[in-house]
Amino acid sequence: MSPPDQIVRAVEAVLFATEVPLDVDAIAAFVGNSDVAAALARLELDYAGRGVGPVQRGGRWHFQTAPDLAPLLRRDRAETRRLSRAGIETLAIIAYHEPVSRAEIEAIRGVQIAKGTLDVLMEAGWVRPAGRRQTPGRPLTYATTPNFLSHFGLADRSDLPGVDDLRAAGLLDMFDVPAQSAAANAEVEKDSEEA
């Protein structure tokens, strides 16, 4: 493989030096109007199979540790606190239904959410205000951020697992049992009425 040209080296340097992921236009602002997309493609090839490499999450590029090496680095990390069940449910609702208002989140969950729940998600950098609805009261809506995509290893929201994926992973079994029991009870009641 030939050595990288000047533009590839410049894009590599920008990605290493940046504190936040950058989109192609932001990278081009640093390196000049060059073929940044081709340079990024070359970097992906050059770093394939290495300990770090360029990745795109939510249309923004950054260097990331190879997923298979992540356990080596986790030993030195401080233990982070877990997200509450309400936080997980709220994050899932926002991810699947964004932009979504607080009232819509509460309607889907069936209970009110504490203001602190949204605050925790925004402090984590996974959720952001997404503007106001053009309806009476002009409610504030919420959406996920590029940090959310990066943290969960998603290129974009279309990579979120579907119902079949969640069921295959056993994550929906606890919700299917009450539905199956209700269906079975309805069938028993129907049979007893017919008898």
N, C-alpha and C positions, 0 to 999 in steps of 0.2 A: 504494500500500500504506500502510496506517495505521501510525503510529509504534508501536513495541512497548509493551506495558503493563508495569507494575512487576514482575510475576512473570517475564516474559521477560527483562527487564533484569537481574533478580537472578540468574537461572539462568546467563545469559551471564557475569556477573561471577564467579560461583563457578567456572565452567569455566575462565575465563582465569586465575584466581588459584591453582587447585589444582596441586599438584606431581604428583599421580597421577590416573589416570582414576577417575571416581566412578560408582557405580550410582545409579539413580533415588532409592532410599531415602536414600542419603548426601546427594544434592543437596537432597532434601526436608528433611533435618535442618537444612540451612543456611537455606533460604528459607521454611520453614514448610510446613504441610500444604496445599499448593496443587496445581494440576494441572500437575505438572512435565512429564509426558509431552506435554501440549499445548504447553507452552513450548519443549520440545526440538524438537517438530515445526515450530513457528514459526521457531526459530533455523535449522533445516536449510533452510527456504525462504528466509529472509533472507540466508543465506550461500551459497546455490547460485551457482556460477560465480565465487566470490570466491577470493582467494589463500589463505585459511584457512577452515576450517569445522568444525562439530561432527560427530564421527563416533562410532559405537558399535562397540566391539570387545569381545567376550566379555561383553556385558551392562553394560559400563562406558562412560561418555562422556568425551571430551576433545576439545580443538581440535587439528587437524592441518593441516599444509600441504597444499595441493592437489597431487595426485600429478603433474600435468603441470609443476609448478614445482620439484619436488624436485631436478632437475639443477642449478638455479641455486644451491642451497644446498650441494650436495655439494662444490663447489670449495673451500669454506672448512673443510671437515671434515678432521680428521686421518685418515690411512689406518688402518683397523682391520685386525687380523690375521684371516686366513681360518680358518674352522673346519676341522678335520682331517676326512678321510674317515670315520674312526671316529666323530667327533662328529656329522657329518651323518647317518650311518646310525643312530646311537643316538637322535638327535632325531626322525628319521622314525619309528622303531619306537615311541617313546613317544607321538608325536602320533597315530599310527594305532591303537595298541593300549592306550592308557591306561585305567585305571592298570595299570602293568606293573612287575614286579620285576626286579632285576638278573639273576637266573637266567633269566627269560623273555627278556630282551634278548639275553643270551648264547646262548640256544637258537636264537633267530631269526637272529642274526648268524652263528652257527656258530663264534665265537671268544670268548675272554674279553675283557672291556672293562677298561681301566685305570680306577682310581678317579678319576684326573684328568679323564677324559672327562666323567663326570657332574658333577664340580666346575666345569668350564668352562661347562657348560650352565646350572648353577644360578647361577654368577656373572653370566652374561649375563642372567639373569632369565627364561629361557625354560622352565625345568624346576623343579619343586618336589617335595618329598616329599609323598606323598598318603596317608599312613597305612600301617598294617601289615595284611597278610593274616591272616585267621583260620585259618591252616594251621600245621602243625608248623614250628617255627623262626621263625614270625611275620615273614616277610621284609618289608622296607620296599618300598613301591611308589612309582612316580614318575608325574607327570602334567605337562602343559603349563600355562602360566600365561597370564593376560590379556596380559602383555607379549609373549609368543610370538605371540598372535593379532594384536596391534597391529603388531608388527615386520613380520610377513608379510602385513599387510593383509587379515586374515580376520575376518569378523563372528563366526563360531564354527567349531567343528571340522568341521561338515558342509560347509564351503567348501573343505576340503582336496581336492586333485585326486584323481580316481579312476584306475584302471588305464588306462582308455581315454584319459583326458586326458594321462597320462604317456607313453603309447605315441605319441599324436599329436604330442607335443612332442619325440619322439625320445629320451626319457630311458630307455626300457626296451629300446631296440634292442640295446645291448651284452649284455643278459641274454637276449634272444630268440635271438641267433645261436648260442650253445652249445646251447640247447634244440632249435633247428631242425637243427643238425648232428647231434645225438644221434638225433633222429627219422629223419633221412636215413640215418645209419649203420645203424640198426636195420632200416630198410626194405631196404637193400642186403643185409644179413646174411640177412634172411628170404628174399629173392629167390634168393640163392646156395644156401641150404639146400633150397629147393624145386626147384632145377635139378639 
